[in-house]
Amino acid sequence: RAAKLEAFLGERLKRLADKHPSVGDVRGRGLFWAVELVRDRKTREPFSVQRDKLDRKPMIVDKVCADLMQRGVFVMGWVSHLIIAPPLIASEAALERGVAAIDESLKLADAEVAKAG
């Protein structure tokens, strides 16, 4: 099932990279994916680094994850990545709704890119 849905989910997440300047990379296998959030797509400068987490600095990935939770979608934020791992029983319709929520929430990171630019 994960292999079957890999192309479905991967294609939709990779479209987000084309649309959002805050997405530096999308990679995954099966139903385990990561969306990398960056300040600058050309240099791939991340929004945050591990030191920021240790210093308890506000992180854009946490802001995006909180917005997603308000939309009913849970993803894990890890320093500068959204970790996406839907359950194996997820339907294509549920994956579409999840990606649509991610699409909306990424606007928060895009706004940070615009501020920096």
N, C-alpha and C positions, 0 to 999 in steps of 0.2 A: 504493500500500500504506500509506504513512504517513497519507494522508487517511482511509483506511478504519479504521485503528486509532486515530486521534485521539480519536474519541468513546469508544471502549472504554477506553483508558488514562485519558483526562481524567475520565471519570465516576468511575472507581475512585479516582483521586488526590483528586478533590474530596470524595469521601466521607471521606477521611482528615481533611480540614479540619474537617468536622462533628464528628469523633470526638476529635481531639487539640487541647487548648488551646494547644499550642505552635505550631500552624500558623496563620499570619496570612493567607496567600493561596496559591492554586495557580493557575498560569497556564501556557499553552503553546499550541503549534500543532504538528500532526502528531505526531511522536514526540520532540519537544523540549519539555521541561517544567521548571518551577521550582517548588519548594515552599519558601515563605518561613517561616523559623523566628523566632518572636517571644517575648519575655518576657511581653508583655501584649497580648492580642488586641484589646482596645478601643482602646488608644493606638497599636498596631502598633509598639511599641518593640522593636527587634531585639535578639537576644542579643549580637551583636557588630557592630562597625563597622570600616571599613577601618583606622582607627588601631590597633585591637586587633591586627589581622593584622601591621601594621608593627612593633608593639611586642612581637610574638611571645607574646601572651597566649594561654592555653588557650582554645580555642573549642569551643562545644557542637556546631557543625556538624562539626568534625573527629571528635568523639567518636561522633556518629551515623554518619558515614561509615565509621569503623573498625569499628563494630558490624555495619554492613551488609556490609562485606568479609568478616567472619567468617561471615556467613550466605551468602556466595557471590554477593552482589550488589554491583556497582560503580556508584557514583554519584559525581559530583564535588561537593565542598563549596566554596562560594564565599561567604565572609564570613558571611552569614546565610541562605544558600539552598542547598538540595539541587538540583543540576542533573541531570535524568534524561533520558537520551538513548539508549534501547535501539536495537540494530541493526534495520534494516529487515526482516531475516529472522526477527525474534522472533515466536514463536507467541503466541496469546492465552493459552495455558496458562503460558508463560514469563513473560508480563507479569503474570499473576495471582500467580505465585510471587514476582516482584519486589515487587509492591505489598504482598503479605502480609509480606515481610521489612521493608519500609519501615514498615509499620504497627507491627511489633514494635519496631523501632529507635527510632521516635519516642517511645516510652515514656521513653527517656533524657532527651529534651528536656522532656517533660511533667513529669518529676520535678523539673527545674530550675524550671519555672513554679510548681510546688507549693511549693518552698522559698521562692521570692520572695513568694508570696501570703500 
